[in-house]
Amino acid sequence: MYLVIAMWRPKPEWLALTAEERQAFLTTMGDQLAELNSAGIELVGNGSVDPAAGDATWTHYAVWRALSLVGAKKFAADAENSGVPTYFERIQLAGPMLDMQELAASMIALPATLDT
């Protein structure tokens, strides 16, 4: 099982759209999200970032669950082809869902230097 975390913020192109144009784009996105569900990619939750709760560099986020790395990659490809990059800056993280012991082992195993 993989988790996919997406965070985004609007570009000036989004802010220049009318409310009707924004709604039309989001309606199209809703259709695409339904296709993800049929591919085994499930929305866990999404929302607006609350600046009072921490870093508000990004304005919105979503967490998805995918059955495999293939599903996580499909999500990334679909987002790239959906028109989202036209209107939003976004980052996406994905990785296998770990229990606390697996997470601790992963953190302990980190090398002394990280390649970035």
Backbone as numpy.savetxt, mean C-alpha at the origin, in Angstrom:
# Nx Ny Nz CAx CAy CAz Cx Cy Cz
1.82 -16.28 3.84 0.98 -15.11 3.84 1.87 -13.87 3.84
1.58 -12.92 2.98 2.33 -11.66 2.89 1.45 -10.49 3.32
2.07 -9.50 3.92 1.40 -8.23 4.18 1.96 -7.20 3.20
1.09 -6.37 2.69 1.47 -5.28 1.80 0.98 -4.00 2.47
1.90 -3.06 2.68 1.55 -1.79 3.29 1.83 -0.70 2.28
0.82 0.06 1.95 0.96 1.16 1.00 0.66 2.47 1.72
1.47 3.48 1.43 1.24 4.81 1.97 1.32 5.79 0.81
0.46 6.80 0.83 0.46 7.75 -0.27 0.07 9.14 0.20
0.41 10.11 -0.67 0.05 11.52 -0.47 -0.24 12.12 -1.83
-1.11 13.12 -1.89 -1.52 13.67 -3.18 -0.43 14.49 -3.85
-0.42 14.43 -5.17 0.40 15.32 -5.99 -0.47 16.52 -6.38
0.13 17.58 -6.89 -0.67 18.73 -7.34 -1.72 18.34 -8.39
-1.45 17.31 -9.17 -2.41 16.86 -10.19 -3.73 16.42 -9.55
-3.66 15.77 -8.39 -4.88 15.35 -7.69 -5.62 16.57 -7.14
-4.86 17.46 -6.55 -5.46 18.63 -5.93 -6.13 19.53 -6.96
-5.68 19.46 -8.22 -6.26 20.28 -9.30 -7.56 19.71 -9.84
-7.88 18.44 -9.53 -9.11 17.84 -10.03 -10.33 18.39 -9.31
-11.45 18.40 -10.00 -12.71 18.75 -9.35 -13.16 17.57 -8.49
-14.13 17.80 -7.64 -14.68 16.71 -6.82 -15.25 15.61 -7.70
-15.88 15.98 -8.81 -16.47 14.98 -9.72 -15.38 14.14 -10.38
-14.28 14.77 -10.77 -13.17 14.03 -11.38 -12.52 13.10 -10.38
-12.38 13.55 -9.16 -11.83 12.69 -8.11 -12.73 11.48 -7.88
-14.04 11.71 -7.81 -15.00 10.62 -7.60 -14.92 9.62 -8.74
-14.82 10.09 -9.98 -14.74 9.20 -11.13 -13.49 8.33 -11.05
-12.37 8.91 -10.66 -11.14 8.13 -10.52 -11.29 7.09 -9.42
-11.83 7.48 -8.29 -11.99 6.55 -7.17 -12.98 5.44 -7.49
-13.99 5.72 -8.29 -14.93 4.68 -8.73 -14.19 3.63 -9.56
-13.33 4.08 -10.46 -12.52 3.16 -11.26 -11.62 2.33 -10.36
-11.03 2.98 -9.36 -10.16 2.26 -8.41 -10.95 1.18 -7.67
-12.18 1.47 -7.31 -13.01 0.49 -6.63 -13.21 -0.76 -7.46
-13.40 -0.59 -8.77 -13.54 -1.74 -9.66 -12.25 -2.56 -9.68
-11.11 -1.88 -9.70 -9.83 -2.58 -9.71 -9.58 -3.31 -8.40
-10.02 -2.73 -7.30 -9.84 -3.38 -6.00 -10.66 -4.66 -5.92
-11.83 -4.68 -6.54 -12.64 -5.89 -6.56 -11.90 -7.01 -7.29
-11.17 -6.67 -8.34 -10.38 -7.66 -9.06 -9.27 -8.24 -8.17
-8.69 -7.41 -7.31 -7.66 -7.90 -6.40 -8.23 -8.95 -5.46
-9.44 -8.71 -4.96 -10.08 -9.69 -4.07 -10.20 -11.04 -4.74
-10.57 -11.04 -6.01 -10.72 -12.32 -6.71 -9.37 -13.00 -6.93
-8.26 -12.24 -6.81 -6.92 -12.82 -6.95 -6.33 -13.21 -5.60
-7.14 -13.15 -4.54 -6.67 -13.56 -3.22 -5.93 -12.48 -2.47
-6.14 -11.23 -2.84 -5.51 -10.10 -2.16 -6.61 -9.37 -1.41
-6.52 -9.38 -0.09 -7.62 -8.89 0.76 -7.22 -7.64 1.52
-8.08 -6.64 1.51 -7.86 -5.43 2.28 -8.06 -5.74 3.76
-7.05 -5.44 4.56 -7.14 -5.61 6.01 -7.71 -4.33 6.63
-7.23 -3.18 6.14 -7.72 -1.91 6.64 -7.02 -0.76 5.95
-7.64 0.41 6.01 -7.04 1.60 5.41 -7.54 2.82 6.14
-6.88 3.96 5.92 -7.34 5.16 6.59 -6.52 6.38 6.26
-6.87 7.46 6.93 -6.14 8.72 6.84 -5.18 8.79 8.02
-3.99 9.30 7.77 -2.99 9.42 8.82 -3.42 10.53 9.79
-3.35 10.24 11.06 -3.67 11.22 12.10 -2.37 11.87 12.54
-2.14 13.15 12.21 -0.89 13.81 12.59 -0.62 13.78 14.09
-1.66 13.72 14.89 -1.47 13.67 16.35 -0.89 12.33 16.81
-0.96 11.32 15.95 -0.48 9.99 16.33 0.96 9.72 15.91
1.59 10.66 15.20 2.97 10.45 14.79 3.28 11.13 13.48
4.21 10.55 12.74 4.70 11.12 11.48 3.58 11.26 10.47
3.36 12.47 10.00 2.30 12.72 9.03 2.88 13.05 7.65
4.02 12.43 7.32 4.63 12.65 6.02 3.70 12.16 4.91
2.97 11.11 5.17 2.03 10.53 4.22 0.62 10.83 4.71
-0.34 10.95 3.80 -1.70 11.33 4.21 -2.65 10.15 4.38
-2.38 9.04 3.68 -3.28 7.88 3.71 -2.46 6.59 3.69
-3.08 5.52 4.12 -2.42 4.22 4.14 -3.43 3.10 3.93
-2.92 1.95 3.53 -3.74 0.74 3.44 -2.86 -0.47 3.76
-3.44 -1.47 4.37 -2.76 -2.73 4.67 -3.54 -3.83 3.98
-2.83 -4.63 3.20 -3.43 -5.73 2.45 -2.78 -7.04 2.85
-3.50 -8.12 2.68 -2.98 -9.46 2.92 -3.01 -10.19 1.59
-1.86 -10.75 1.21 -1.75 -11.52 -0.03 -1.33 -12.94 0.32
-1.76 -13.88 -0.47 -1.45 -15.28 -0.18 0.02 -15.61 -0.36
0.73 -14.82 -1.19 2.12 -15.15 -1.50 2.85 -13.93 -2.03
4.13 -14.09 -2.30 4.92 -13.04 -2.93 4.34 -12.68 -4.29
3.83 -13.67 -5.00 3.21 -13.43 -6.31 2.06 -12.43 -6.16
1.23 -12.61 -5.16 0.12 -11.69 -4.92 0.61 -10.29 -4.55
1.67 -10.22 -3.74 2.22 -8.92 -3.37 2.76 -8.19 -4.60
3.40 -8.93 -5.49 3.91 -8.33 -6.72 2.77 -7.91 -7.64
1.71 -8.69 -7.68 0.55 -8.32 -8.50 -0.05 -7.02 -7.98
-0.15 -6.88 -6.68 -0.67 -5.65 -6.10 0.18 -4.47 -6.55
1.51 -4.60 -6.47 2.41 -3.51 -6.87 2.25 -3.17 -8.34
2.18 -4.19 -9.19 2.03 -3.95 -10.63 0.69 -3.30 -10.94
-0.37 -3.78 -10.31 -1.70 -3.20 -10.55 -1.75 -1.74 -10.11
-1.12 -1.43 -8.98 -1.10 -0.05 -8.49 -0.34 0.83 -9.48
0.75 0.33 -10.01 1.55 1.10 -10.95 0.79 1.37 -12.25
-0.03 0.41 -12.67 -0.76 0.53 -13.93 -2.14 1.17 -13.78
-2.52 1.53 -12.56 -3.89 1.99 -12.30 -4.10 3.48 -12.50
-3.04 4.22 -12.67 -3.17 5.67 -12.71 -2.83 6.32 -11.38
-2.65 5.53 -10.35 -2.31 6.08 -9.03 -1.05 6.95 -9.10
0.02 6.52 -9.81 1.23 7.36 -9.84 1.01 8.74 -10.49
-0.03 8.87 -11.29 -0.34 10.17 -11.89 -0.75 11.17 -10.82
-1.48 10.70 -9.83 -2.09 11.59 -8.85 -1.47 11.53 -7.45
-0.71 10.48 -7.16 -0.20 10.30 -5.80 1.24 9.84 -5.80
2.01 10.37 -4.86 3.30 9.78 -4.52 2.97 8.63 -3.60
3.68 7.51 -3.76 3.36 6.38 -2.89 4.60 5.55 -2.63
4.58 4.89 -1.51 5.57 3.88 -1.22 4.83 2.62 -0.82
5.49 1.51 -1.04 4.87 0.24 -0.71 5.92 -0.67 -0.10
5.54 -1.34 0.95 6.38 -2.33 1.62 5.64 -3.65 1.58
6.37 -4.73 1.47 5.74 -6.05 1.50 6.70 -7.06 2.09
6.16 -8.03 2.76 6.98 -9.10 3.31 6.12 -10.17 3.93
6.72 -11.30 4.22 5.95 -12.37 4.84 5.48 -11.97 6.24
4.30 -12.39 6.58 3.77 -12.13 7.91 4.49 -13.08 8.88
5.05 -12.52 9.95 5.85 -13.29 10.90 5.21 -13.27 12.28
5.40 -14.34 13.03 4.99 -14.29 14.43 6.12 -13.60 15.20
5.94 -13.36 16.49 6.92 -12.60 17.27 8.29 -13.29 17.32
8.32 -14.61 17.41 9.60 -15.33 17.44 10.32 -15.20 16.11
9.59 -15.33 15.01 10.20 -15.19 13.68 10.72 -13.76 13.47
9.95 -12.78 13.92 10.37 -11.39 13.80 11.65 -11.15 14.61
11.69 -11.65 15.84 12.87 -11.49 16.68 14.08 -12.15 16.03
13.91 -13.34 15.49 15.02 -14.03 14.82 15.51 -13.23 13.62
14.60 -12.65 12.88 14.96 -11.82 11.72 15.75 -10.59 12.15
15.33 -9.97 13.25 16.02 -8.77 13.73 17.41 -9.11 14.28
17.52 -10.23 14.97 18.81 -10.66 15.52 19.78 -11.01 14.40
19.28 -11.56 13.32 20.12 -12.01 12.21 20.59 -10.89 11.29
20.16 -9.64 11.54 20.58 -8.54 10.68 22.11 -8.42 10.70
22.71 -8.16 9.52 24.16 -7.98 9.47 24.56 -6.65 10.11
25.86 -6.48 10.36 26.36 -5.26 11.00 26.14 -4.03 10.12
26.11 -4.21 8.80 25.81 -3.11 7.88 24.73 -3.55 6.92
23.88 -2.62 6.54 22.80 -2.92 5.62 23.09 -2.29 4.27
22.84 -3.04 3.21 22.93 -2.50 1.85 21.64 -1.77 1.57
21.71 -0.53 1.12 20.50 0.23 0.79 20.45 0.56 -0.66
